[in-house]
Amino acid sequence: MTCKKLMPSLWLALSLMVSTSAFGQTQILDSVVAIVEDDVIMSSELRDRLDALTLSLQRQGREMPEQEILVRQTLDRLILESIQLQMGGRAGVRISDAQLNSALNRIAQGNRLSLEEFRVKLEQEGKSYQSMREDVRKELILQRVQAGNVSQRIQISDQEIDNFLESEEGRKMTAEQYHLVHALLPVTGETGSSADRAAAARVEALYERIAAGESFEQVMNSAGTDFTGGDLGWRSKDDLPSLFSDIAPQLSVGETASPIRSASGYHLVYLAEKRGGEMMIQQSNVRHILLKPSAIRSDEETRQLADELREDIIGGDDFGELAREYSEDIGSAQEGGDLGWASPGQMAPEFQNVMDSTKVGVISKPFKTQFGWHILEVLDRRDEDVADAMIRGKAGEIMHQRKYQEELDAWLRKIRDEAFVDIK
């Protein structure tokens, strides 16, 4: 590896990037400022990046660093990008136009624009849409190269997750949270006064309408403008007003508590959502046979074969044996078509719909997904609490994100130290 500090020749190259010819015209000069493995960084690249960075800092109102520091840091970033892009090229990392368009769409949507509106806006600002596309393509390649090399360096043990969940931050993350909406009818009279009794009767009548099936929102919209209150947002029990902290855990989602009297008046409290605690989902134990159309079997012939196998199973043939013989799902065929316990959202939408609507022990009619034609049987169903698995998964994600930046910095230093870099 060869690496030099910024030398006077670099400063000279930067200062000569713009000069005046004998004819008084501005002439852009270009030169190599660094050799990075099999790539070169030109002074024009450095100048463009410096211009963009300077404009960004000015727009953010941030203090500009000293010019020498800014140039050094910018060049170092270009060197690191070059090293990673070359690694991506050797590894065959490619970003398709569809993936690139999807990323650009997300950027446009973040600016509340369509992709075409975003392109027009860039051009109105004197920027090149094609250059923007290439910048985004490079950034996506960098992300893939980094993720592929850094994620494998991160190991998170069960003990680390346990320790995190036992910390104050972990306990707060796993605490039950409630999304409450409340309405208050203020009362100025003493308890038992005519004003108090009238208010109590009015709120009770509204509560009875809600209990009879009307929505909380619909009832309160018709209640009158003298009600106050509103959405309390997501809060843990400890963050709720003391008046509601004991009530919220007793409510089911969508339930309204009976009227509550406080010094301010009468409250109606509605639990809109709840998270944390138990999280029950229905899982199905399912098996299937998959048949795929091919050059020698048309789509209709494949459907007919699926229907014949269904009739054979109904007639007494063993589902598992037919799955082992006919199913083209290599992941489940040797298991007799058994897919194990499936959770909502785990299967293709068409498969999910048929699975959900098929009773236990019934063989479905043939149906089609993107993978081919299926018949399935639901062997059993159960309600499963997945809260613990989801909480541990979330804790693992948090810890992974924290370790990622640390490992990324270490990896970037490593590849920089190992690369051939010659700064001119």
N, C-alpha and C positions, 0 to 999 in steps of 0.2 A: 504494500500500500504506500502511495506517495501522497502527501498532503502538505500544502503550504499555507501559511497565514496570508491574509490579504496583502498583496505586494503593491508597490507604487505603480506597477504596470497596469493593475486592475483599475486603480483610480484614474490613470491616464486614459484607459479604454473608455471608462464611463464619461470622462470629460470630453472625449472626442466623438461621442456618439452623435452629437449634432454639431456641425461646423458650417462655415459659410464658404462657398466656392468663389472663384474669381469673377463669376457672373452675378454674384449677389444672391444666389438661390440657396435655400436651405437643403442640405444634403445629409441623409442619414447614413452613418457609417456603422458597420457591424463587425464583430470579431468574436473569437472564442474566449470566454472567461474561465471555463473549467472543462476538463475532460473527466468524465465519470464512467468508468468501465468502458463500454463500447458506445457511449453516447457523449455528446458535447452540449454544453450550455452556452448559448450565444448572449452577447451583451444586449441584444434587442429583447430577449426573453427576460433578462434581469430588469431592464428598463421598464418593460410593460408591467411586470409584477410590482415593481417599486411604485409606479404611477397608481396602480389599482389600490395598493396598500395605503398609500398616502391619502388618496381620496376617501377611503373607508374610515381612516382615523379622523380625518377632518369632519366627516359627516357625523361621526359619533361624538365629536367634541373632545376627543382624547388628546393628551399632550404628545407631541411628536418626539420620538427618541432622537438621539444624536445621529447624524447622517451615517457615520461610520458603523454604528451599531445596527442601524436599519438595513444597510447594505449587506453586512455580514450575516445577519439573521435571515434575510431574504434569500441570499445565495445558499445558505445551509439548507433551507427548506427546499429549494429547487434541486439541490444535490440529492437529498433524501427521496424526493419524489422520483427523480430519474432512476435511482437504485431500485425502488419498489416497482416502477413501471417495467423496468427490464426483467425483474424477477417474475412479474405477471406475464410478460411475453414468453419467457422460457417455460413457464408452467401452463401456457395455453389458455390463460384467462381471456375471455372475450365477452363483450357486452353487446347483446343483440340490439337492433333498432327498436324492437318492441319494449325491451327493458329500459332503453334510454328514453323512449317516448313516455313511458310510465313515470320515470323519475322526473322528467320535465313537466309532466302534467301535475305532479304533486307540488312542484315549485310554483307553477302558475296558480294552482288552487290556493296555495298559501298566500298569494298576493291577490286572491279573489278575482282571478282572471281565467279565461279559457286559454288554451295553448296558443291559439291564433292571436288572441288579444295580447298575450305575453310577448309573442314574437314582434308584433307591431310596436308595442311599447319600447322594446329593446332598440329597435331600429330608429324610432323617434328620438331616443336618447343618444343616437350615434354609435350604438354598440352592434356587434355582429352576432346574429342568431347562430350562425354556423360555428363561430368561435365558442359561443356559450355551450352548444351541444358537445363540442370536443372537450371543453373543460369539465363538463358533467360526466362525460364518458371516462375521462382520466380519474375523476374522483371516485367513481363506482369501482374502477379497477383497483385503486388504492385501498378502498374499503375491503374488497374481497381478499387482496393479498394480506392485509393486516389481520383480518379475521381468521384466515386460514393458518397464519403463522403464530398468532398470539393466543387464540382461544385454546389451542392444544397445550399451551404452557400453564393454563390455569386449572388447578385442581381444588375442589371445595369438598371437604369431608363432612360426614354427618355430624361429627362433633362440633365443627365450626358453625354449622347451621343451628345446632342445639344451643350453643353459646350465644349466637345472635338473638335467637328467639327468647332467651332468658334475660337479655339486656333490656334496659328501659325503652330503647327504640323498638326492639322486637316486640315487647309486650304491648306497646302502643299500636304497632302495626296489626297485631292479632286481636286487639280488643274489638268487641262488637261495636258497630257504628249504626246510627239511626238517622234517617232522613225524615224529619218531622215538619208538618205544616200545622199552624194553629190559628184560631180565630178568637178574638177577645171582644166581648161586649162589655164595655165599661159600665160600672154601677157606682153612683155617687152616694146613694142612700145606705143606711146601716142595714146589717143583716136582719131580715124579718120585716123591713119596711115595705110599703106598697111598691116602691120603685124596685126594690130587690126581688119581691115576689113576681112582679111583672117580667123582669129580666130573666129570672129563673124559668118561668113558664115559656118564654119565647125561645130560649136556648134549648130547652127540653123538647119543644116541638120540632126544632130543626134536627136535633139528634135522632128523634124518632123517624124522621124522613130518611136520614142516612141509614139507620138500622133496617129500614124497610127495603132498602136497595138502591136509593138514589146516590149518586156519587157525591163525595165531599165537595168537590169543586162546583158542581151544579147547584147544590143546596146553598153554599156560601155566596155564590154569585147572585142568588135571589134574596139573600138575607137582608140587604140594606147597607148603606154606606157608613152607618155608625159602628160597624165592626172594624177592629184593627187587628194587627198581627201579621202573619205571613209565613214565608218559607224560612225555616231555621237552618236549612242545608244539612250536610253530613256532620254529625257530632258523636263523639263517644259518650258513654253515660256520665263520665266525670265532667264533660264539657257542657252538658245540658243544664238549663236552669233547674234549680233544686225542685221546683214544682213539678217538673216533668221527668226527672231522673229515675224515679221509682215506677212511673207509669209506662215509659217506653219499652222496657224489657217484657212487659206483660202483654203487649199488643202484637197481633199478627200483621203482616204486611197487608195494607188495604183496610185496616180496621180503625175505627174512631173510638176514642175513650169516651165514657159517659161524662157529662159536663162537670167541670172542676171549678170550685169557688176559690178565689184568692182575694187579697185586699184590693186588687184592681177591678175585679168583676168576674164574669163567667167565661171560661175557656172551653173550646172544643179542640181536641188534639188528634191529628190524623197521622198515621205511620205510612208514609209513601213508599219507603224502601228500607231494607236492612241488609247489612253485610257483616261478615265475620260470624263466629259461632258455627252452628251446624249448617251444612250446605248439602242438602239431599238431592240426588238426581236418580232417575230411573235408568238402570242398565239392563240390556238384553243379552242373553247368552244365545248366540245365533250361529247357524251353519248354512252354507250355501254351495251351489254348483254354478260355476261360471263357464259359459261357452262363448267363443269368439268367432265371428264371421271370418272367412278367409278366402283365398283365391279359388279354393275347391269347394267351399260351402258358403252359399249366399246368406244374406241376413235373414231372409224368410225361412230358409232351410234350418238355420241355427235356432230360430224361434220355435220351429216345429219340433226339433230334437229336444229342446228344453221342455216343451209341453208333453212329449212322449215320456221323458224321464219322470216328470211329475206324476203322470198317470201310473207309471210302474211303481213309484213309491207309495202312492195311495193304494195301489193294488197289493202291497205287501213287501215289495223289494226293499232292501236295506239302504237307507239314504247314504250312510257312510261309505258303503262299498261302491255305490254308483259314483259318489264324489271322487273316490280314489281312482276310478276307471275313466271317468269322463271330464272332470273339472279341469279347467285350464288356468286355475289360480294356483301357481306353483307354491305359494306361501301356505295354503291351507289344504290342498288336495290330499296329501299324504296323512293329514289329520282327520280325514273323513269330511272335509269342508268346514271344520270347526274354526270359527273366528274368535272364540272366547267371549268375554264380557265386553260389550260395546257401549260406550257412553254417547250421549247426544252430541252431534257435531263431528263425530269421529269418522263416520262413513260418508260416501257421496250422497248428496241430497235425495236422489231418486231411491237409493238403497235405504236411507234413513226413513223415508216416508212409508215404504212398503213394510219395513221392519216394525215401525211403530203401529201400523194398522193391522198387522197380522197377529192373531191370537196364538197363545202358546200351544204347540203341538200341531198347528195347521201348516200345510205346505202351500206357499204362495203360488199364484199364477206367474208365468214367465213375465219378466219386466226387463227393461233395457237401461243401462247406464253407459257412460263413456267407455267402460271396459268391455262391454258385451252384454249377452243375455244371462239373466240369473233366475234361479228359483231358490227360495230360502225357507228355513224352518226356525222358528223361535223356540228354543228348548226350555228357557226359563226367564223370569224377570225378577229384579230385586231393586230395592231402594238402598242406595249407597251414600254414605256421608263422605264427601270428597274434600271437606274443608281443610283437614290436616294436610293432605297432599298438596292442595293449592297454596296453602300458607307456606309450606316448606319450599315449594317451587318458587314462590315470590321472594322468599328470603334468599334462596340460591341465586336468583336473578340480580338482586341488590348487591350481594357479595361479589358476583361475577363482574358487574359493572365497575365496582370499586377496584377490584384487582386488575381489570382490563387495562385501565390507563397506566397503572404502575408497570405492568408487564409490557405494554406497548412502548413506553419510554425506554425500558431496558432493551427491548428488541431493536428499536431504532438506533440506539447507541451502538449495539453490536454490529448491525449491518453496515453502519457508517464507518466503524473502525476497520471492518474487514474488506471494505471496497477500495478499489484503486481510484483515487481522486487526485487530480493535478490541477490546482488553481493557478491560472496564468498571471 
